[in-house]
Amino acid sequence: MRICQNVIPYKRFWAIKGEGNKKITKKTFTQKEAIKIARKIAKNQRSGLLIYGKDGSLRDVISYSDESIFVID
């Protein structure tokens, strides 16, 4: 099972956090910068990227895997 990367709001920053991880991988000042870094990680791991908005709602889902890894209700 591949770990999806999540771009989430975190205090005054944006954070990149692997699915199921307790710790944040990296914090950035902008969402754009966080997406760029998370995209690189997800591509390297051939996994997915979930991007959340400031309000915490899911904004976008991107898969870099050949597998069907997402189930969204």
Helices and strands as residue ranges (DSSP letters): E 5-10, E 13-18, E 26-28, H 31-45, E 48-52, E 58-63
